[in-house]
């Protein structure tokens, strides 16, 4: 008769694991060290699957992945296809974030944070590439801007608000503020101001050329956007050299030093680098499939007149792509590690503004899609005002829950404004009614 401690999968080691350990032990898989490859490889694959599945409670939503793919293949209807794939991408983004963190653990704080920010934006990048290939340039522009605003206002606002609430009083009961490195905040805000200018200038040129022919205006804006994109990509490379080499100490988070002094044991990675890379590749492919179905349903969804492409790109897609990243930033803010929270929020915004968006302009050039940096007037104004408010908020190197509430309030105002303005959705409906 077998007991709970009986070795599973014929494991030849001394470890005797129960059925509970077989399904829920994140540190070991029975049979993973077996000399028999027919036992060892399946055991290791099982361990990768188990660790990934147990990485977050949000993975319960993975049930939407097969439903979303089936809905897209069977063409259940635009609303069902969009909704199911929308909820499917949320846990996939969380898994992508988990695998990225496992790799980042081995690279140090600064380089690891850069890798985390890069793959943290992978969902928006995948959705945007799929949308760009489909000619949905309005959705691509809105999703890029929405991702920046989501990080600058929603994520940073939640970090300031929750961090300020949980760390409102010091040990003596006196009111206190959370602090972070002002040098890092000022450098990153300067880069965001540059990104804001790169959007305002094409909009201003478009206004100057208002009397010109449409073809001439389009070619001028394309020329300016592509030239500006090359400059922004060069500046991002210079920023990396600045942050990772010449001024590396300026970007070292103080919170990491404090946590080390407090005796906290650092978390050990659960997956090896090759295992984490395998998860990244597989999840990226699945996200691409779900994104393809979701983007394909957007036109039919917008045609109903109930929602605009701008709102989908500006609010919904960034929420999907940044869900796991948002939670991570809020958790470290509650733990009073504001340098890390700032790195997640503003660092991700810089990467979207100076790397991803210009790269999409260049990709559009390569595949024949006229992607530009000319955003709608309201989008440009919203972005410029958000950068200005965030700059004034972080320039003193301190934060509290009131400042967090202010950033959240501005984000809600912008979201309501885009919900209230249907944009080109109304034009599409009128075209369908009166062809």
Secondary structure by P-SEA (a helix, b strand, c coil): ccccccccccccccccccccccccccccccccccccaaaaaaaaaaaaaaaaaacccccccccaaaaaaaaaaacccaaaaaaaaaaaaaaaaaaaaaaaaaaacccccaaaaaaaaaaaaaaaaaaaaaaaaacaaaaaaaaaaaaaaaaacaaaaaaaaaaaaaacccccccbbbbbccaaaaaaaaaaaaaaaaaaaaaaaaaaaaccccaaaaaaaaaaaaaaaaaaaaaaaaaaaaaaccccccccccaaaaaaaaaccccccccccaaaaaaaaaaaaaaaaaaaaaaaaaaaaaaaaccccaaaaaaccaaaaaaaaaaaaaaaaaaacaaaaaaaaaaaaaaaaaccaaaaaaaaaaaacccccccccaaaaaaaaaaaaaaaaacccccccaaaaaaaaaaaaaaaaaaaacccaaaaaaaaaacc
